[in-house]
Amino acid sequence: MKLTIIGSGYVGLTTGACFAEVGHEVVCVDNNEQKVATLLEGRIPIYEPGLEELVHRNVAAGRLRFTTSTPEGVAHGTVVFIAVPTPPQPDGSVDLTYIERVAREIATSLTPDLGYRVIVDKSTVPVKTGEKVADTVRRYAPDGVEFDVVSNPEFLREGSAVGDLMEPDRIVIGANSDRAIAEMQRVYSPFVAPVLITDINSAELIKHAANSFLALKISYINHVARICEASGADVEKVADGIGMDERIGRSFLNAGLGYGGSCFPKDIAAFIHIADQLGTPFTLLKEVQAINGSMVSHFIDKIREKLWVFQDKKIAVWGLAFKANTDDVRSSVAIELIRRLAAEGAQISASDPKALDTARAAGLPDTVTLCESPLEAAQGAEALVIATEWLHFADVDFHEVRKQMHTPLVFDGRNLLDPSAMRHLGFEYHSIGRP
């Protein structure tokens, strides 16, 4: 099929590359001329494992190309996916400016001679957004055009997005017409996964409800970790015992500094706002937010208990990305931790395998030094903080780290390392919810 993806960020570019990989002819549209120029030069503006090879292969095969022209994209694709940002607003609601703008651009690019088009919301949007998109297209499109609007939420995890799209655990298609459903089934026919057909509103709610439930699991186990610390229990053993219940499962029961990134904080805030607007306050999710927001403060208190005063003390921080296997630092708990330590006068030396450039672009305090290697960051440090769960950090030579540090004091905010092994090496080791 001929498909168009409007928006070439983490979701749009990965989706476009994977659709091309299974044989569709894909045009990716983006209004950022520099980004498109970068892609046309064969360079990938984001880090996502496996994505660069996928893009290069499908560009070479002629199945994937890039443009800044929405009319060109609309003329190409029978199915047009909207994958633009939906950033949060201060009150927790979602800024739908980009969605509305793209809907207008699609509408003015439609002509009766193009034939039927399916316009698909791929971005995470509040319930009833599909209705607004359809209204907008009808308002600005010329008479005689045929189209339907569909909701097709993405369930991609940064760091494993290619695998998530190539081997999805489910495909959700929210549509109110048989014709649109048939086109979407053709799009996904190369993929082996259960397909759930729903109305548009239900599909839109599924994404917010799913992410909110996963965030709930994270906050739940983090509060259990606090109870473990107070009682001398081991949160990993507790999580194993909970997770063996097939009704619960072990995933997302890893205690740590809390969730971050571009999805969970935004989606939980949005779902709370949606529920409030509908007159059904979701107080449970407000507590999920509160627990998550408290984890960095709790962890800093652990560090302060040992270092007493942060002023002029060098602290090494391993990790800048919000999670492993990505360069994304949006709403990164690691970045928040660094900023708060720096605000109290700490001298920070930070390292990350992939996120140095994105962290630099995001802006960091002047007292933060970015280091190319974990060992470089650890030199002369009075404490080492692990803030992102890169497996790369577990493979560092800790004999050498011990030599490089001023004080062998480690605070593991992701429970990445083995406590007994670290103590055997001569470190004073502290983690989350473990004795």
KOLDRENVO-431819 format. One record per residue (C-alpha): residue in three letters; x, y, z. Coordinates in pm, 1 decimal, always signed. Last residue first. Layout:
N
FIPA|resn|xx|yy|zz
FIPA|ALA|X|Y|Z
...
END
This chain:
435
FIPA|resn|xx|yy|zz
FIPA|PRO|+1900.2|-424.6|+5251.1
FIPA|ARG|+1703.9|-356.5|+4932.3
FIPA|GLY|+1420.7|-106.8|+4885.4
FIPA|ILE|+1610.7|+122.9|+4647.4
FIPA|SER|+1992.3|+104.5|+4653.0
FIPA|HIS|+2284.1|+183.5|+4881.8
FIPA|TYR|+2640.9|+53.6|+4857.8
FIPA|GLU|+2947.8|+131.7|+5065.6
FIPA|PHE|+3203.7|-9.1|+4828.5
FIPA|GLY|+3487.4|-244.5|+4915.8
FIPA|LEU|+3464.9|-493.3|+4629.5
FIPA|HIS|+3277.7|-736.1|+4855.9
FIPA|ARG|+3026.6|-457.3|+4919.1
FIPA|MET|+2962.2|-429.9|+4546.6
FIPA|ALA|+2923.4|-805.3|+4507.6
FIPA|SER|+2682.5|-823.3|+4804.0
FIPA|PRO|+2465.4|-542.8|+4667.2
FIPA|ASP|+2440.2|-674.8|+4307.7
FIPA|LEU|+2411.5|-384.7|+4065.0
FIPA|LEU|+2127.5|-234.2|+3861.9
FIPA|ASN|+1895.1|-147.0|+4148.6
FIPA|ARG|+1794.0|+160.8|+3947.1
FIPA|GLY|+1884.1|+443.5|+4185.0
FIPA|ASP|+2211.9|+280.9|+4285.6
FIPA|PHE|+2385.5|+506.8|+4534.2
FIPA|VAL|+2755.6|+419.9|+4554.3
FIPA|LEU|+3019.7|+536.7|+4806.0
FIPA|PRO|+3382.6|+439.1|+4754.8
FIPA|THR|+3519.5|+784.0|+4850.1
FIPA|HIS|+3770.9|+974.0|+4636.0
FIPA|MET|+3681.6|+758.0|+4338.1
FIPA|GLN|+3932.6|+644.0|+4075.7
FIPA|LYS|+4062.7|+337.8|+4256.9
FIPA|ARG|+3715.5|+204.3|+4331.8
FIPA|VAL|+3613.2|+267.2|+3971.4
FIPA|GLU|+3913.7|+59.0|+3861.6
FIPA|HIS|+3803.7|-236.5|+4071.6
FIPA|PHE|+3454.1|-157.2|+3944.3
FIPA|ASP|+3549.1|-247.0|+3588.6
FIPA|VAL|+3235.3|-133.4|+3405.4
FIPA|ASP|+2998.9|-409.3|+3288.3
FIPA|ALA|+2707.7|-301.3|+3509.0
FIPA|PHE|+2722.9|+44.6|+3352.3
FIPA|HIS|+2674.3|-91.2|+3000.1
FIPA|LEU|+2353.4|-256.5|+3123.8
FIPA|TRP|+2211.3|+98.7|+3113.8
FIPA|GLU|+1961.4|+137.1|+3399.8
FIPA|THR|+1968.0|+516.2|+3430.4
FIPA|ALA|+2038.0|+711.5|+3751.5
FIPA|ILE|+2340.1|+534.3|+3899.4
FIPA|VAL|+2489.0|+774.7|+4154.2
FIPA|LEU|+2856.9|+768.9|+4251.1
FIPA|ALA|+2975.1|+952.9|+4559.9
FIPA|GLU|+3281.5|+1146.5|+4670.4
FIPA|ALA|+3401.1|+1162.5|+4310.5
FIPA|GLY|+3770.7|+1205.6|+4232.0
FIPA|GLN|+3743.8|+1034.8|+3893.5
FIPA|ALA|+3400.5|+872.7|+3859.0
FIPA|ALA|+3298.9|+1071.4|+3549.6
FIPA|GLU|+3610.7|+958.5|+3362.5
FIPA|LEU|+3536.0|+600.1|+3456.0
FIPA|PRO|+3178.7|+628.8|+3326.4
FIPA|SER|+3307.2|+745.2|+2987.6
FIPA|GLU|+3261.6|+1045.9|+2759.9
FIPA|CYS|+3208.1|+1292.0|+3043.0
FIPA|LEU|+2962.2|+1578.1|+3070.4
FIPA|THR|+3052.3|+1833.8|+3337.4
FIPA|VAL|+2768.2|+1987.7|+3539.9
FIPA|THR|+2842.9|+2300.7|+3744.4
FIPA|ASP|+2717.7|+2524.7|+3464.2
FIPA|PRO|+2366.1|+2383.6|+3507.0
FIPA|LEU|+2229.1|+2175.0|+3218.7
FIPA|GLY|+2050.7|+2265.6|+2896.8
FIPA|ALA|+1838.0|+2033.9|+2684.9
FIPA|ALA|+2093.7|+2051.3|+2402.6
FIPA|ARG|+2366.3|+1917.2|+2632.1
FIPA|ALA|+2134.9|+1639.0|+2745.9
FIPA|THR|+2056.0|+1550.0|+2383.2
FIPA|ASP|+2427.3|+1544.9|+2299.4
FIPA|LEU|+2532.5|+1332.9|+2597.4
FIPA|ALA|+2242.0|+1089.6|+2559.4
FIPA|LYS|+2396.7|+780.1|+2401.0
FIPA|PRO|+2636.8|+600.7|+2639.0
FIPA|ASP|+2568.2|+835.0|+2933.6
FIPA|SER|+2809.1|+1019.3|+3163.3
FIPA|ALA|+2780.0|+1284.4|+3430.8
FIPA|SER|+3028.1|+1478.5|+3645.2
FIPA|ILE|+2836.7|+1694.0|+3891.1
FIPA|GLN|+2980.6|+1955.8|+4127.5
FIPA|ALA|+2725.5|+1983.8|+4407.6
FIPA|GLY|+2608.1|+2328.8|+4518.5
FIPA|GLU|+2253.4|+2258.8|+4632.9
FIPA|ALA|+2112.5|+2354.5|+4292.8
FIPA|ALA|+2357.5|+2105.8|+4139.6
FIPA|LEU|+2196.7|+1821.9|+4333.4
FIPA|ARG|+1852.8|+1933.1|+4216.4
FIPA|ARG|+1961.6|+1968.8|+3855.2
FIPA|ILE|+2128.4|+1628.2|+3853.8
FIPA|LEU|+1824.0|+1454.9|+4001.2
FIPA|GLU|+1593.8|+1618.9|+3747.3
FIPA|ILE|+1826.1|+1509.9|+3465.3
FIPA|ALA|+1823.9|+1150.9|+3590.5
FIPA|VAL|+1444.5|+1160.0|+3627.8
FIPA|SER|+1427.3|+1236.4|+3256.4
FIPA|SER|+1123.7|+1442.2|+3160.3
FIPA|ARG|+1257.9|+1447.4|+2801.3
FIPA|VAL|+1610.9|+1306.8|+2800.6
FIPA|ASP|+1574.8|+1078.3|+2497.3
FIPA|ASP|+1900.4|+915.9|+2384.4
FIPA|THR|+1750.7|+568.2|+2408.7
FIPA|ASN|+1862.1|+218.6|+2505.3
FIPA|ALA|+1824.8|+268.2|+2882.7
FIPA|LYS|+1567.5|+498.0|+3038.6
FIPA|PHE|+1511.0|+870.8|+3097.5
FIPA|ALA|+1847.4|+940.0|+2935.7
FIPA|LEU|+2114.0|+1102.1|+3154.0
FIPA|GLY|+2288.0|+808.4|+3320.2
FIPA|TRP|+2585.2|+760.0|+3547.1
FIPA|VAL|+2607.6|+1048.3|+3791.1
FIPA|ALA|+2939.5|+1127.7|+3961.7
FIPA|ILE|+2917.4|+1357.3|+4262.8
FIPA|LYS|+3189.9|+1609.6|+4341.2
FIPA|LYS|+3130.4|+1803.0|+4662.0
FIPA|ASP|+3145.5|+2182.3|+4640.5
FIPA|GLN|+2822.6|+2225.5|+4842.9
FIPA|PHE|+2646.6|+1891.8|+4888.0
FIPA|VAL|+2631.4|+1894.1|+5269.5
FIPA|TRP|+2568.5|+1581.5|+5482.7
FIPA|LEU|+2742.5|+1339.0|+5241.4
FIPA|LYS|+2594.4|+1024.9|+5396.0
FIPA|GLU|+2245.1|+1138.8|+5499.1
FIPA|ARG|+2245.0|+1371.9|+5198.6
FIPA|ILE|+2264.0|+1074.6|+4960.9
FIPA|LYS|+1964.5|+903.5|+5119.7
FIPA|ASP|+1776.2|+1237.6|+5127.4
FIPA|ILE|+1847.2|+1270.1|+4755.5
FIPA|PHE|+1677.6|+932.6|+4705.3
FIPA|HIS|+1363.3|+1036.8|+4892.0
FIPA|SER|+1348.7|+1363.5|+4698.6
FIPA|VAL|+1386.0|+1173.0|+4371.9
FIPA|MET|+1110.5|+929.5|+4470.1
FIPA|SER|+852.1|+1186.9|+4578.5
FIPA|GLY|+727.7|+1277.3|+4230.7
FIPA|ASN|+646.3|+915.9|+4154.5
FIPA|ILE|+446.7|+880.9|+4474.6
FIPA|ALA|+254.2|+1202.0|+4400.9
FIPA|GLN|+180.9|+1108.1|+4041.2
FIPA|VAL|+41.3|+767.9|+4142.0
FIPA|GLU|-159.8|+948.9|+4411.6
FIPA|LYS|-315.6|+1169.1|+4144.0
FIPA|LEU|-383.4|+854.2|+3945.1
FIPA|LEU|-600.8|+716.5|+4225.9
FIPA|THR|-792.7|+1045.6|+4242.0
FIPA|PHE|-939.3|+996.0|+3894.4
FIPA|PRO|-1215.0|+1259.2|+3901.7
FIPA|THR|-1525.7|+1157.5|+3699.2
FIPA|GLY|-1688.0|+1484.4|+3584.7
FIPA|LEU|-1582.7|+1444.7|+3221.4
FIPA|GLN|-1338.4|+1735.1|+3250.0
FIPA|ASP|-1187.9|+1581.2|+3563.6
FIPA|ALA|-1144.2|+1246.1|+3388.8
FIPA|ILE|-974.1|+1412.5|+3092.1
FIPA|HIS|-745.6|+1610.6|+3324.2
FIPA|ILE|-640.1|+1297.3|+3513.3
FIPA|PHE|-587.6|+1119.2|+3180.8
FIPA|ALA|-373.5|+1406.9|+3056.1
FIPA|ALA|-154.3|+1411.5|+3366.8
FIPA|ILE|-105.9|+1034.9|+3336.9
FIPA|ASP|-28.2|+1068.7|+2965.9
FIPA|LYS|+226.2|+1347.0|+3008.0
FIPA|PRO|+420.9|+1183.1|+3290.4
FIPA|PHE|+407.8|+841.9|+3114.4
FIPA|CYS|+485.7|+944.5|+2758.4
FIPA|SER|+783.0|+1177.5|+2700.6
FIPA|GLY|+1013.4|+1018.1|+2952.1
FIPA|GLY|+994.9|+966.2|+3326.0
FIPA|TYR|+909.8|+685.4|+3566.8
FIPA|GLY|+1039.0|+653.7|+3919.6
FIPA|LEU|+1376.9|+649.4|+4092.3
FIPA|GLY|+1377.3|+273.5|+4127.7
FIPA|ALA|+1171.3|-34.3|+4206.7
FIPA|ASN|+1114.7|-281.9|+3925.8
FIPA|LEU|+754.8|-405.0|+3915.2
FIPA|PHE|+691.3|-290.7|+3558.4
FIPA|SER|+690.8|-652.9|+3436.8
FIPA|ARG|+652.8|-928.3|+3697.9
FIPA|GLY|+295.1|-1036.0|+3622.1
FIPA|ILE|-26.4|-946.9|+3807.7
FIPA|ARG|-294.2|-1204.2|+3722.3
FIPA|GLU|-21.5|-1459.3|+3658.1
FIPA|ASP|+82.5|-1438.9|+4025.3
FIPA|MET|+456.9|-1494.4|+4003.9
FIPA|GLY|+490.6|-1117.4|+3989.0
FIPA|ILE|+395.1|-1067.2|+4352.0
FIPA|GLY|+658.6|-1308.1|+4478.4
FIPA|ASP|+922.0|-1168.6|+4246.3
FIPA|ALA|+829.9|-815.2|+4350.8
FIPA|VAL|+868.1|-908.0|+4719.3
FIPA|LYS|+1204.6|-1067.7|+4651.1
FIPA|GLU|+1311.8|-756.4|+4462.2
FIPA|VAL|+1176.9|-531.7|+4739.1
FIPA|ASP|+1397.3|-692.7|+5002.5
FIPA|ALA|+1267.5|-654.8|+5361.0
FIPA|GLY|+1439.3|-458.1|+5637.8
FIPA|SER|+1115.7|-300.2|+5763.2
FIPA|ALA|+1158.9|+68.6|+5680.1
FIPA|GLU|+1346.7|-4.2|+5358.9
FIPA|CYS|+1084.5|-258.8|+5257.4
FIPA|ILE|+807.1|-5.9|+5321.4
FIPA|ARG|+985.5|+242.1|+5092.9
FIPA|ALA|+1018.7|-35.2|+4834.2
FIPA|VAL|+642.2|-97.6|+4856.5
FIPA|HIS|+603.6|+269.4|+4763.7
FIPA|ASN|+821.5|+211.5|+4459.2
FIPA|ILE|+629.6|-106.8|+4375.1
FIPA|TYR|+301.5|+84.5|+4362.8
FIPA|SER|+448.0|+378.6|+4174.7
FIPA|ILE|+569.8|+147.1|+3898.9
FIPA|LYS|+245.9|-52.0|+3884.4
FIPA|LEU|+42.1|+271.3|+3863.7
FIPA|ALA|+261.3|+390.2|+3577.6
FIPA|LEU|+168.9|+71.2|+3391.3
FIPA|PHE|-200.1|+136.8|+3459.1
FIPA|SER|-170.9|+496.1|+3339.2
FIPA|ASN|-0.8|+383.8|+3018.7
FIPA|ALA|-282.0|+139.5|+2942.7
FIPA|ALA|-567.5|+379.3|+3028.4
FIPA|HIS|-419.6|+658.1|+2817.1
FIPA|LYS|-372.3|+426.0|+2519.6
FIPA|ILE|-710.7|+253.2|+2552.9
FIPA|LEU|-903.5|+580.5|+2577.7
FIPA|GLU|-835.0|+675.9|+2216.2
FIPA|ALA|-939.2|+331.1|+2096.1
FIPA|SER|-1264.0|+354.5|+2293.6
FIPA|ASN|-1348.7|+692.3|+2140.9
FIPA|ILE|-1283.3|+570.9|+1785.9
FIPA|ASP|-1510.8|+265.9|+1800.8
FIPA|THR|-1334.3|-65.5|+1839.7
FIPA|ILE|-1159.9|-334.9|+1633.6
FIPA|LEU|-894.4|-528.1|+1825.8
FIPA|VAL|-637.0|-704.3|+1610.9
FIPA|PRO|-431.9|-988.4|+1762.5
FIPA|ALA|-80.7|-998.5|+1617.1
FIPA|VAL|+110.3|-1123.3|+1313.2
FIPA|PHE|+195.8|-824.8|+1094.0
FIPA|PRO|+184.4|-833.7|+712.7
FIPA|SER|-194.7|-764.2|+714.9
FIPA|TYR|-150.0|-442.2|+913.1
FIPA|VAL|-210.6|-193.6|+634.5
FIPA|ARG|-474.1|-419.1|+476.2
FIPA|GLN|-661.7|-430.7|+806.8
FIPA|MET|-646.9|-52.2|+812.5
FIPA|GLU|-809.8|-31.9|+468.9
FIPA|ALA|-1087.4|-274.5|+571.0
FIPA|ILE|-1155.0|-81.9|+891.6
FIPA|ALA|-1187.3|+241.7|+694.4
FIPA|ARG|-1445.6|+86.8|+461.9
FIPA|ASP|-1636.6|-67.7|+749.7
FIPA|SER|-1687.0|+274.9|+905.2
FIPA|ASN|-1671.5|+401.1|+1264.1
FIPA|ALA|-1307.3|+328.9|+1333.9
FIPA|GLY|-1077.3|+250.5|+1625.4
FIPA|ILE|-808.9|+3.9|+1524.0
FIPA|VAL|-597.7|-143.8|+1803.8
FIPA|ILE|-311.8|-376.4|+1713.2
FIPA|ARG|-187.7|-611.9|+1983.1
FIPA|ASP|+134.6|-768.4|+2118.1
FIPA|PRO|+326.9|-613.1|+1832.2
FIPA|GLU|+611.0|-796.7|+1656.2
FIPA|MET|+746.8|-551.6|+1397.1
FIPA|LEU|+621.0|-251.2|+1591.5
FIPA|ASP|+743.9|-354.7|+1935.3
FIPA|GLY|+1068.6|-483.3|+1788.7
FIPA|VAL|+1140.9|-148.4|+1627.1
FIPA|ALA|+1036.0|+42.7|+1939.3
FIPA|SER|+1266.9|-139.2|+2180.6
FIPA|GLY|+1462.4|+153.3|+2327.4
FIPA|GLU|+1160.5|+379.2|+2333.2
FIPA|ARG|+857.8|+162.9|+2399.3
FIPA|LEU|+598.9|+159.3|+2124.1
FIPA|PHE|+230.0|+107.5|+2193.0
FIPA|GLU|+89.3|+327.3|+1917.6
FIPA|PRO|-276.3|+422.9|+1905.3
FIPA|ASN|-471.3|+366.9|+1581.3
FIPA|SER|-768.2|+606.0|+1584.9
FIPA|VAL|-940.4|+639.5|+1246.8
FIPA|VAL|-1087.9|+929.7|+1050.0
FIPA|ASP|-1269.0|+864.8|+722.7
FIPA|PHE|-1239.2|+1037.5|+387.3
FIPA|GLU|-1411.6|+1119.1|+60.5
FIPA|VAL|-1368.6|+1462.3|-96.2
FIPA|GLY|-1665.7|+1614.5|-280.6
FIPA|ASP|-1657.5|+1968.1|-148.5
FIPA|PRO|-1319.6|+2116.3|-66.6
FIPA|ALA|-1158.6|+2041.4|+270.3
FIPA|TYR|-1144.1|+2306.3|+544.6
FIPA|ARG|-1454.9|+2241.4|+753.3
FIPA|ARG|-1483.4|+1870.1|+679.7
FIPA|VAL|-1119.9|+1818.6|+780.4
FIPA|THR|-1173.3|+2011.9|+1102.8
FIPA|ASP|-1489.0|+1820.9|+1196.1
FIPA|ALA|-1310.4|+1488.1|+1136.1
FIPA|VAL|-1016.2|+1598.6|+1351.2
FIPA|LYS|-1254.2|+1712.4|+1625.5
FIPA|GLU|-1434.1|+1376.7|+1627.1
FIPA|GLY|-1101.8|+1196.5|+1639.8
FIPA|THR|-1005.0|+1407.3|+1942.9
FIPA|LYS|-1304.2|+1263.9|+2133.7
FIPA|VAL|-1080.6|+1088.8|+2389.0
FIPA|PRO|-753.6|+1270.1|+2448.9
FIPA|VAL|-465.2|+1212.9|+2205.8
FIPA|THR|-161.2|+987.5|+2180.2
FIPA|SER|-36.9|+1036.0|+1825.3
FIPA|LYS|-128.6|+775.3|+1565.6
FIPA|ASP|-448.5|+953.5|+1461.1
FIPA|VAL|-527.4|+809.5|+1119.0
FIPA|ILE|-673.5|+984.7|+817.0
FIPA|VAL|-810.6|+733.4|+564.8
FIPA|ARG|-836.1|+875.8|+213.5
FIPA|TYR|-1076.1|+806.8|-73.0
FIPA|GLY|-1000.0|+945.4|-417.3
FIPA|LEU|-733.0|+1190.8|-523.1
FIPA|ASP|-968.4|+1343.9|-781.7
FIPA|PRO|-1190.8|+1490.2|-509.9
FIPA|THR|-905.6|+1704.4|-376.8
FIPA|LEU|-736.2|+1689.1|-36.6
FIPA|SER|-439.7|+1916.4|+39.5
FIPA|THR|-656.9|+2175.1|+220.4
FIPA|ALA|-788.2|+1904.3|+450.0
FIPA|ILE|-445.8|+1754.9|+517.8
FIPA|GLU|-311.0|+2095.2|+615.3
FIPA|ARG|-611.8|+2157.6|+837.6
FIPA|ALA|-569.4|+1822.6|+1013.4
FIPA|VAL|-196.6|+1898.0|+1047.8
FIPA|ARG|-272.2|+2226.6|+1224.1
FIPA|GLU|-530.5|+2066.5|+1452.7
FIPA|ILE|-289.9|+1789.0|+1555.4
FIPA|TYR|-5.7|+2036.3|+1609.0
FIPA|THR|-218.0|+2263.0|+1828.9
FIPA|LEU|-352.0|+1973.4|+2036.8
FIPA|ASP|-179.6|+2079.6|+2357.7
FIPA|VAL|-282.5|+1811.3|+2604.8
FIPA|SER|-426.6|+1894.3|+2944.9
FIPA|GLY|-216.4|+1869.2|+3259.1
FIPA|ASP|-289.2|+2223.6|+3377.2
FIPA|PRO|+54.4|+2346.3|+3266.2
FIPA|GLN|+8.5|+2209.7|+2912.4
FIPA|PRO|+143.8|+1876.2|+2794.5
FIPA|PRO|+287.2|+1816.8|+2448.2
FIPA|THR|+101.3|+1630.1|+2170.7
FIPA|PRO|+380.6|+1585.3|+1915.6
FIPA|VAL|+302.1|+1475.6|+1557.4
FIPA|ALA|+226.5|+1125.0|+1432.9
FIPA|ILE|-73.4|+1177.4|+1201.2
FIPA|PHE|-101.9|+880.0|+966.6
FIPA|VAL|-232.6|+919.4|+610.5
FIPA|VAL|-376.3|+607.9|+443.4
FIPA|THR|-422.4|+622.9|+67.4
FIPA|GLY|-84.5|+791.7|+69.0
FIPA|HIS|+85.9|+975.6|-214.0
FIPA|ALA|-130.5|+1283.5|-273.0
FIPA|VAL|-149.0|+1342.9|+101.4
FIPA|GLY|+230.6|+1325.1|+130.8
FIPA|GLU|+290.7|+1563.8|-158.0
FIPA|PRO|+32.9|+1804.3|-14.3
FIPA|THR|+211.3|+1780.8|+325.0
FIPA|SER|+544.2|+1882.5|+172.8
FIPA|THR|+855.0|+1863.4|+393.4
FIPA|THR|+965.3|+1539.3|+231.2
FIPA|PHE|+1116.8|+1199.9|+309.5
FIPA|ARG|+1141.1|+864.5|+133.6
FIPA|LEU|+1090.5|+498.6|+211.5
FIPA|ARG|+1019.8|+204.3|-22.6
FIPA|GLY|+1292.6|+285.0|-274.7
FIPA|ALA|+1507.0|-15.6|-178.2
FIPA|ALA|+1793.6|+214.5|-73.4
FIPA|VAL|+1553.8|+411.8|+147.2
FIPA|ASN|+1434.4|+81.2|+289.8
FIPA|ARG|+1779.2|-43.7|+385.2
FIPA|HIS|+1898.7|+290.0|+524.1
FIPA|VAL|+1591.2|+332.1|+741.3
FIPA|LEU|+1607.7|-19.3|+885.8
FIPA|GLU|+1981.1|+5.6|+955.0
FIPA|GLU|+1928.1|+331.9|+1142.1
FIPA|LEU|+1633.1|+196.4|+1338.6
FIPA|GLY|+1797.3|-110.4|+1490.1
FIPA|PRO|+1832.1|+37.5|+1838.8
FIPA|GLU|+1675.3|+385.0|+1857.8
FIPA|TYR|+1894.1|+694.5|+1863.9
FIPA|ILE|+1743.4|+1004.7|+1707.9
FIPA|PRO|+1834.5|+1237.9|+1418.8
FIPA|ILE|+1919.0|+952.5|+1176.9
FIPA|ARG|+2169.5|+1042.1|+902.4
FIPA|GLY|+2126.8|+933.2|+541.6
FIPA|GLU|+2165.5|+1278.9|+389.4
FIPA|LEU|+1791.1|+1281.1|+315.7
FIPA|LEU|+1730.9|+1217.8|+685.4
FIPA|THR|+1941.6|+1518.2|+784.7
FIPA|ALA|+1766.6|+1735.5|+525.7
FIPA|VAL|+1431.6|+1621.4|+665.4
FIPA|LYS|+1540.7|+1716.1|+1016.2
FIPA|GLN|+1673.2|+2053.7|+899.4
FIPA|GLU|+1349.4|+2129.3|+713.5
FIPA|ASN|+1134.8|+2066.1|+1018.5
FIPA|ASN|+787.2|+2049.6|+865.0
FIPA|ASP|+801.7|+1668.7|+857.8
FIPA|VAL|+656.0|+1420.2|+610.6
FIPA|CYS|+745.2|+1051.9|+584.2
FIPA|VAL|+648.4|+885.7|+254.7
FIPA|VAL|+602.7|+509.6|+265.0
FIPA|GLU|+560.9|+240.5|-0.3
FIPA|HIS|+453.6|-71.2|+191.7
FIPA|GLY|+664.1|-389.1|+181.2
FIPA|VAL|+709.7|-514.5|+537.3
FIPA|GLU|+1021.9|-299.6|+587.9
FIPA|ALA|+840.6|+8.9|+460.0
FIPA|PHE|+587.0|-18.0|+741.5
FIPA|CYS|+876.9|-58.5|+984.8
FIPA|ALA|+1055.9|+252.4|+856.2
FIPA|GLY|+739.7|+462.4|+866.2
FIPA|THR|+649.7|+352.6|+1217.1
FIPA|THR|+1001.2|+422.1|+1343.8
FIPA|LEU|+1008.1|+765.0|+1181.3
FIPA|GLY|+662.7|+859.9|+1305.7
FIPA|VAL|+696.0|+739.6|+1664.0
FIPA|TYR|+1039.8|+873.4|+1757.9
FIPA|GLY|+999.8|+1183.6|+1542.0
FIPA|SER|+911.4|+1204.4|+1173.1
FIPA|GLY|+567.0|+1368.3|+1176.4
FIPA|ILE|+312.5|+1310.9|+900.7
FIPA|ILE|+333.9|+945.8|+796.8
FIPA|THR|+205.5|+859.8|+449.0
FIPA|LEU|+118.5|+515.9|+317.2
FIPA|LYS|+96.1|+365.5|-31.2
FIPA|MET|+0.0|+0.0|+0.0
END
